[in-house]
């Protein structure tokens, strides 16, 4: 993940301080995840061979599913960053996420594994 461990007294405002039995034990400094998201988006664009905003709706939905699996939406302003790269609104990204969640729930309800075609 690229985190750095620090003494708790050296923790900055964006670091996570972990406590053990009531005492501060260690500070964890995470990499700048927002920058990582920009790199992931750039790599996806290179792979697609076209700007992500030029993709059709289905391809954009697949990009959102892939990014969600990679944790992109846990990053602060992740939805806004992805929406900008895809040339859609935040509302559209949330719709794509809801659609993906609904599809996975339906697959589980049918006893299928997500991403696998039904047996039979």
C-alpha positions in Angstrom: 0.0 0.0 0.0 3.0 2.3 0.3 2.3 3.5 3.9 5.0 4.8 6.1 5.1 4.2 9.9 6.1 7.1 12.1 6.3 7.8 15.9 2.9 9.1 17.0 4.4 12.5 17.9 5.4 13.1 14.3 1.9 12.5 13.0 0.5 15.1 10.7 -3.1 16.1 10.2 -3.7 13.6 7.4 -1.9 10.7 9.2 -3.8 7.9 11.0 -2.7 7.4 14.6 -3.2 3.9 15.9 -3.8 3.2 19.6 -3.0 0.1 21.5 -4.5 -0.5 25.0 -5.3 3.2 25.3 -1.9 4.6 24.3 -0.8 6.0 20.9 1.4 3.3 19.4 2.2 4.4 15.8 1.2 6.8 13.1 0.5 5.6 9.6 1.1 8.0 6.7 -0.7 6.8 3.6 0.4 7.7 0.1 -1.5 10.5 -1.6 -4.3 8.4 -2.9 -5.8 11.1 -5.0 -2.6 11.2 -7.0 -2.8 7.4 -7.4 -6.3 7.8 -8.7 -5.1 10.2 -11.4 -2.4 7.6 -12.4 -5.0 4.8 -12.6 -7.3 7.0 -14.7 -4.4 7.9 -17.0 -3.4 4.2 -17.4 -7.0 3.3 -18.2 -7.1 6.0 -20.8 -3.8 4.7 -22.4 -5.3 1.2 -22.4 -8.5 2.4 -24.0 -6.5 4.3 -26.6 -8.9 7.2 -26.3 -10.0 9.8 -23.7 -12.3 8.1 -21.1 -14.8 10.9 -21.9 -15.1 9.6 -25.5 -16.1 6.1 -24.4 -19.7 4.9 -24.8 -22.0 4.5 -21.8 -21.4 0.8 -21.4 -17.6 1.3 -21.4 -17.9 4.1 -18.9 -20.0 1.8 -16.6 -17.2 -0.8 -16.9 -14.6 1.8 -16.0 -16.7 2.7 -12.9 -17.0 -1.0 -11.9 -13.3 -1.5 -12.3 -12.4 1.6 -10.3 -14.8 0.6 -7.5 -13.1 -2.7 -7.3 -9.8 -0.9 -6.9 -11.1 1.3 -4.1 -11.2 4.5 -6.1 -14.3 5.8 -4.4 -12.8 5.5 -1.0 -10.5 8.4 -2.0 -11.7 11.9 -1.0 -13.3 13.5 -4.1 -13.0 10.2 -5.9 -16.5 10.4 -7.4 -15.8 14.0 -8.6 -12.4 13.0 -10.1 -13.9 10.0 -12.0 -16.9 12.0 -13.2 -14.5 14.7 -14.6 -12.4 12.0 -16.4 -15.5 10.4 -17.8 -17.1 13.7 -18.8 -20.2 12.9 -16.8 -21.9 14.3 -13.7 -21.4 13.0 -10.2 -25.0 11.9 -10.3 -24.2 9.7 -13.3 -21.3 8.0 -11.6 -23.5 7.3 -8.6 -26.1 5.8 -11.0 -23.4 3.6 -12.5 -22.4 2.5 -9.0 -26.0 1.7 -8.0 -26.5 -0.2 -11.2 -23.4 -2.3 -10.6 -24.5 -3.0 -7.0 -27.9 -4.1 -8.2 -26.4 -6.4 -10.8 -24.1 -8.0 -8.2 -27.0 -8.5 -5.8 -29.1 -10.1 -8.5 -26.3 -12.4 -9.4 -25.9 -13.5 -5.7 -29.7 -14.0 -5.5 -29.5 -16.4 -8.4 -26.5 -18.2 -6.8 -24.1 -17.0 -9.4 -20.6 -15.6 -8.8 -20.3 -11.9 -9.7 -18.7 -11.6 -13.1 -19.3 -15.2 -14.1 -21.9 -16.4 -16.6 -24.7 -18.5 -15.1 -24.1 -22.2 -15.0 -26.2 -24.4 -17.3 
